[in-house]
Amino acid sequence: MNPAKTDIIRRLDEAGLKPPKAVTIAITNQCNLQCRHCLLSSGPDQKAQMILKNQMSQLIHEFSILGAEKFTITGGEPLTHPDWAELVSCVCLQPGVREVRLQTNATLITSLNLDTILSLKNRGLIIQTSLEGATAPVHDRVRGSGSFNMTMQGLRLLEKSGMAARVCITLTEMKHNFEDIPDLLRIADNMGVGQFVTGTLVCGGRAAKSSDLLPPTPAQYEKLLNHYQNDKVFRDRYQRIGNIAALEWDLVNDHPAGTCCTFIETPYVTTQGYLYPCVMLHADNFAAKNLFDRPFASAIAEKIDSWSKLQRINRSRLSQLDTCQDCPYYGSCGAGCMGRSYSAYGDFFTVEDRCGLRKAVYRRLSNLRKDDYP
């Protein structure tokens, strides 16, 4: 290994930081849709910013040397990048890479570009696509008229080509679509999809301007827990392919306070050459900048002290947030995700936006463990 890289890993370790393991790279800021909940406010009218092929190749090489094994290719919509196929192939063919997630709305997947996707099927490629509802009216409320049918067309092409097991369907949990989870899980399972994952709406970016897009309620989380307990068909489907926060949060299995964030284990790289220490934490003061215009090792080295400070801030949140002091589940969630707090409120020292949802689950699970379900 290059001595400079060895020194970087040593310095990260001494600072209590873990080297990059799962890297997210935005290859374009453009998107063919203009979703109302987009955290990055991407859309078709964005001034184009794109990662070049030589930049991508160098990034993957450098991150791989540091030990990164998983990569997520995102945007905007990656398939709007004219060289997306070469960029994705570059990642999949890099020695040591075990998994590559292509985050796409699937509307641009056609029979003309399907061969590229299929050629990488056995090189760790996973297609991650969002469905924001089980029907067109619910999905299109967020992603635009006609988008549900276009996304389903792309998914059906993947299914017919034998790619379904390499597909992950995701849902952004919102008040208006949360009740669709059982139907979405059924759709995914019937298609043979490999994974169904949900994540709660972050009220930042374009979502902050959409007054009718709201996170789910604690009552909806409790209802889903009851559904899991009482509906064996749903439970079996979930155990095959599901990953939903309401069903995964557990008082025993949650991370002890302050240990779940391990900057920079899951970094995020933008089209502008900004490297954020976490995919959820887009704080410019803690970004390594000009990543494409100087040696990679020096960009990382320059921010190690800053990221170590960020780690200390994260670990101090639990003792400094008054709400956490009075919480009966003190310490179970480590004050939640600091990245979500910053994205939603622009402040490290605010309670995570899912606090009420977590408490609803913890109340339930304190009396009934998932292992006790039928």
C-alpha positions in Angstrom: 0.0 0.0 0.0 1.1 3.5 -0.7 2.8 5.0 2.4 0.6 8.1 2.2 -2.5 5.8 2.4 -1.1 3.8 5.3 -0.5 7.1 7.1 -4.1 8.2 6.5 -5.5 5.0 7.9 -3.2 5.3 11.0 -4.3 8.9 11.6 -7.9 8.0 11.2 -7.6 5.3 13.8 -5.7 7.5 16.2 -8.5 10.1 15.9 -11.1 7.4 16.7 -12.4 7.4 13.1 -13.0 4.5 10.8 -11.8 4.5 7.2 -14.3 4.6 4.4 -16.3 1.4 4.0 -19.5 2.3 2.1 -19.1 5.3 -0.2 -22.0 7.3 -1.9 -21.1 9.2 -5.0 -23.4 11.6 -6.8 -22.4 11.5 -10.5 -24.8 14.2 -11.6 -27.1 16.8 -10.0 -29.6 16.6 -12.8 -32.8 14.5 -12.7 -35.6 13.9 -15.2 -38.2 14.2 -12.3 -38.7 17.0 -9.8 -39.8 15.1 -6.7 -41.5 17.2 -4.0 -39.5 15.6 -1.2 -36.0 15.7 -2.8 -33.4 16.6 -0.1 -31.0 17.9 -2.8 -33.8 19.8 -4.8 -32.6 18.1 -8.0 -34.6 18.4 -11.2 -34.5 18.8 -15.0 -33.8 22.5 -14.8 -30.6 22.2 -12.7 -27.4 23.6 -14.3 -25.5 20.5 -15.2 -22.7 19.3 -12.9 -21.3 15.9 -13.7 -18.4 13.8 -12.5 -16.0 13.0 -15.4 -14.9 9.4 -16.2 -11.3 10.0 -15.2 -12.4 11.6 -11.9 -14.6 8.6 -11.2 -11.9 6.1 -11.9 -9.5 7.9 -9.6 -12.1 8.2 -6.8 -12.9 4.5 -6.9 -9.2 3.6 -6.9 -8.4 5.8 -4.0 -11.3 4.7 -1.9 -10.6 1.1 -2.6 -7.0 1.5 -1.4 -8.4 2.8 1.9 -10.6 -0.4 2.1 -14.0 0.7 0.8 -15.9 -2.3 -0.5 -19.4 -0.9 -1.1 -20.4 2.0 -3.4 -23.7 3.7 -4.1 -24.0 5.6 -7.4 -26.6 8.4 -7.1 -27.6 11.8 -8.4 -29.9 13.5 -9.2 -30.8 10.7 -11.5 -27.7 8.8 -12.5 -29.1 7.6 -15.8 -29.3 11.2 -17.1 -25.4 11.2 -17.1 -24.3 10.5 -20.7 -21.6 8.2 -19.5 -23.5 6.5 -16.6 -22.9 3.0 -18.0 -19.1 3.5 -18.1 -19.1 5.0 -14.7 -21.1 2.2 -13.1 -18.9 -0.4 -14.9 -15.8 1.3 -13.6 -17.0 0.7 -10.1 -18.2 -2.8 -10.6 -15.0 -3.9 -12.2 -12.7 -2.4 -9.5 -10.9 -5.2 -7.6 -12.1 -5.6 -4.1 -15.5 -4.0 -4.6 -18.2 -6.3 -3.3 -21.4 -4.3 -3.8 -22.5 -1.4 -6.1 -25.9 0.2 -5.7 -27.3 2.2 -8.6 -29.9 4.5 -7.1 -32.3 5.2 -10.0 -36.0 6.1 -10.3 -36.1 3.4 -13.0 -38.1 5.6 -15.4 -35.1 5.6 -17.9 -34.5 1.9 -17.8 -35.4 0.6 -21.3 -34.7 -2.4 -23.5 -31.9 -0.4 -25.1 -29.8 0.0 -21.9 -30.9 -3.2 -20.1 -28.0 -5.2 -21.5 -25.5 -2.9 -19.7 -27.3 -3.6 -16.4 -27.4 -7.3 -17.0 -23.7 -7.5 -17.9 -22.9 -6.3 -14.4 -25.4 -8.6 -12.6 -22.7 -10.9 -11.4 -20.3 -8.1 -10.5 -22.2 -7.0 -7.3 -24.7 -4.6 -9.0 -27.9 -3.8 -7.1 -30.6 -1.6 -8.6 -32.2 0.5 -5.9 -35.5 2.1 -6.9 -38.1 4.1 -5.0 -41.8 3.5 -5.0 -43.6 6.2 -3.0 -46.9 4.4 -3.0 -48.6 1.2 -4.1 -50.8 3.0 -6.6 -50.2 5.8 -9.1 -52.2 8.5 -7.2 -50.1 8.0 -4.0 -46.7 7.7 -5.8 -47.4 10.5 -8.3 -48.4 12.9 -5.5 -44.7 13.1 -4.7 -42.8 12.2 -7.9 -45.1 13.7 -10.6 -47.9 12.6 -12.9 -47.2 9.4 -14.8 -44.0 8.6 -12.9 -45.5 5.5 -11.2 -46.3 3.8 -14.5 -42.8 4.6 -15.9 -41.1 3.3 -12.8 -43.2 0.1 -12.8 -42.4 -0.4 -16.5 -38.7 -0.2 -15.6 -39.1 -2.6 -12.7 -41.1 -5.1 -14.9 -38.2 -5.0 -17.5 -35.8 -5.9 -14.7 -38.1 -8.6 -13.5 -38.6 -10.2 -16.9 -34.8 -10.2 -17.5 -34.1 -12.2 -14.3 -32.7 -9.2 -12.4 -35.5 -9.0 -9.7 -33.4 -10.6 -7.0 -30.8 -7.8 -7.5 -33.4 -5.1 -7.0 -34.1 -3.1 -3.8 -37.3 -1.2 -3.6 -37.3 1.7 -1.2 -40.1 3.9 0.3 -39.8 7.3 1.9 -42.2 7.1 4.8 -44.7 9.9 4.9 -48.0 10.3 6.6 -50.0 10.0 3.3 -48.2 6.8 2.1 -47.4 4.9 5.3 -50.5 2.8 5.1 -49.3 1.5 1.7 -46.4 -0.4 3.3 -48.2 -3.8 3.4 -49.3 -3.5 -0.3 -45.8 -2.4 -1.4 -44.2 -5.3 0.5 -46.6 -7.6 -1.3 -45.8 -6.1 -4.7 -42.1 -6.4 -4.1 -42.3 -10.0 -2.8 -44.5 -11.1 -5.8 -42.0 -9.6 -8.2 -39.2 -11.6 -6.5 -37.4 -8.4 -5.4 -34.5 -9.0 -3.1 -35.1 -6.2 -0.5 -37.7 -3.7 0.5 -36.5 -0.8 2.7 -38.1 2.3 4.1 -36.7 5.5 5.5 -38.5 8.3 7.2 -39.0 11.6 5.3 -36.4 14.3 6.1 -38.1 17.7 6.1 -35.2 19.4 4.4 -34.5 20.5 0.8 -37.7 20.7 -1.3 -39.7 18.8 1.4 -39.3 21.8 3.7 -41.4 23.8 1.3 -44.1 21.2 0.9 -46.6 21.8 3.7 -48.7 18.7 2.8 -45.8 16.3 2.9 -45.4 15.2 6.5 -43.6 12.4 8.3 -45.7 9.4 9.6 -47.3 9.7 13.0 -46.5 7.6 16.1 -49.9 6.1 15.9 -49.1 4.8 12.4 -45.9 3.2 13.7 -47.8 1.5 16.5 -50.4 0.3 14.0 -47.7 -1.2 11.8 -46.2 -3.0 14.9 -49.7 -4.5 15.6 -50.0 -5.5 11.9 -46.6 -7.3 12.1 -47.7 -9.1 15.2 -51.1 -10.2 13.9 -50.7 -10.8 10.2 -48.5 -13.9 9.5 -48.5 -13.4 5.8 -47.1 -9.8 6.2 -44.7 -11.1 8.8 -43.3 -13.8 6.6 -42.9 -11.4 3.7 -41.1 -9.0 5.9 -38.7 -11.6 7.3 -37.8 -12.5 3.7 -37.1 -9.1 2.3 -38.1 -6.3 4.7 -36.2 -3.6 6.5 -38.5 -1.0 8.2 -37.3 1.2 11.0 -40.5 0.7 13.1 -39.8 -3.1 13.0 -36.0 -2.8 13.4 -35.6 -0.4 16.4 -35.2 -2.6 19.5 -34.1 -1.5 22.9 -31.6 -4.3 23.1 -30.2 -4.2 19.6 -29.9 -0.4 19.3 -26.5 1.1 19.5 -25.3 2.4 22.9 -25.3 6.1 23.2 -22.9 7.9 20.9 -21.5 4.8 19.1 -23.6 4.6 15.9 -21.8 7.4 14.0 -18.3 6.4 12.9 -17.2 9.2 10.6 -16.0 8.7 7.9 -17.1 5.2 7.4 -20.0 6.2 5.1 -18.8 9.3 3.2 -20.7 11.2 0.5 -19.0 12.8 -2.6 -20.7 15.5 -4.6 -20.4 16.5 -8.3 -18.5 19.6 -7.1 -15.8 17.5 -5.4 -17.0 18.0 -1.9 -16.4 15.0 0.4 -18.8 14.9 3.4 -17.9 12.5 6.3 -21.4 11.0 6.3 -24.0 10.5 3.6 -26.6 12.1 5.9 -24.5 15.1 7.1 -24.1 17.8 4.4 -22.4 20.4 6.6 -20.0 22.4 4.4 -17.7 23.3 7.3 -16.9 19.6 7.7 -16.4 18.8 4.0 -13.1 18.1 2.3 -13.3 20.4 -0.8 -11.6 20.5 -4.2 -11.3 16.7 -4.1 -10.7 16.5 -7.9 -8.0 19.2 -7.9 -5.4 17.9 -5.5 -4.0 14.6 -4.1 -6.7 12.6 -2.5 -4.6 11.8 0.6 -4.0 15.4 1.4 -7.7 16.2 1.1 -8.5 13.5 3.7 -5.6 14.4 5.9 -6.7 18.0 6.1 -10.0 17.2 7.6 -9.2 14.5 10.1 -9.1 16.8 13.1 -12.3 18.4 11.9 -14.0 15.0 11.7 -12.7 14.0 15.1 -14.3 17.2 16.5 -17.5 16.2 14.7 -17.4 12.8 16.4 -17.0 14.5 19.8 -19.9 16.8 19.1 -22.0 13.8 18.3 -21.1 12.0 21.5 -21.9 15.1 23.5 -25.4 15.5 22.2 -27.0 13.0 24.6 -25.8 14.9 27.6 -26.6 18.3 26.2 -30.1 17.7 24.9 -32.6 18.4 27.7 -35.3 16.3 26.0 -33.0 13.3 26.3 -32.4 13.7 30.0 -36.1 13.3 30.7 -36.7 10.5 28.3 -37.5 7.1 29.8 -35.5 5.5 27.0 -32.4 7.7 27.7 -29.4 6.4 25.8 -31.2 3.7 23.8 -30.9 5.7 20.5 -27.8 7.7 21.3 -29.9 10.9 20.8 -30.7 9.7 17.3 -29.0 10.7 14.0 -27.1 13.9 14.1 -27.2 14.1 10.3 -31.0 14.0 10.2 -31.1 16.7 12.9 -28.8 18.9 10.8 -30.6 18.3 7.6 -34.0 19.1 9.1 -33.1 22.0 11.4 -29.6 23.1 10.4 -28.4 22.5 14.0 -26.4 19.7 15.6 -27.9 20.2 19.0 -31.6 19.5 18.2 -33.5 16.4 18.9 -33.7 14.0 15.9 -36.8 14.5 13.8 -37.9 10.9 14.5 -37.9 11.3 18.3 -41.6 10.8 18.7 -41.6 7.8 16.3 -38.8 6.2 18.2 -40.6 6.6 21.6 -43.7 5.0 20.2 -41.7 1.9 19.1 -39.7 1.8 22.4 -42.9 2.0 24.4 -44.3 -1.0 22.5 -41.1 -3.0 22.5 -40.4 -2.5 26.2 -43.5 -4.7 26.8 -43.4 -6.9 23.8 -40.1 -8.0 22.1 -40.0 -8.9 18.5 -38.8 -12.4 19.6 -42.1 -12.8 21.4 -44.2 -12.3 18.3 -45.9 -15.4 16.9 
